[in-house]
Amino acid sequence: MGHGSNFSQISDAALDNLVRQILTSASQSGIGLIRDALQSRGWRIQRHRIMAALQRLDPVMSALRQTRQIIRRTYNVLSPNSPW
C-alpha cells in the first residue's frame, strides 16, 4: 500500500467545484474547515491540494489567510515548570 493510497482520487477541476460549494456557505473558511467539510462529504484530500484549490479560486483571500499570525505571550520564569 503506497503513501498516497489513503487519499481520494479526484481531479483538480472537481476539487475546485467542491471547494467552491463549501466557500459559498462559509466564505471565510480556512483550510481546516474546508478539509473537514470535504471529509464529511466522503472525500479525503491532502492539505497541499486544498491550499492549491483555494489559491486557484481566490488568490486574494488566500494571500490574506496566509498573513494571519498568532501572537504568543512571552513568559519570563526562573526555570522550566517553575510556575507550577
Secondary structure, DSSP 8 states (H G I E B T S, - for coil): --GGGGS----HHHHHHHHHHHHHH-TT--HHHHHHHHHHTT----HHHHHHHHHHH-HHHHHHHHH----------SSTTTT-
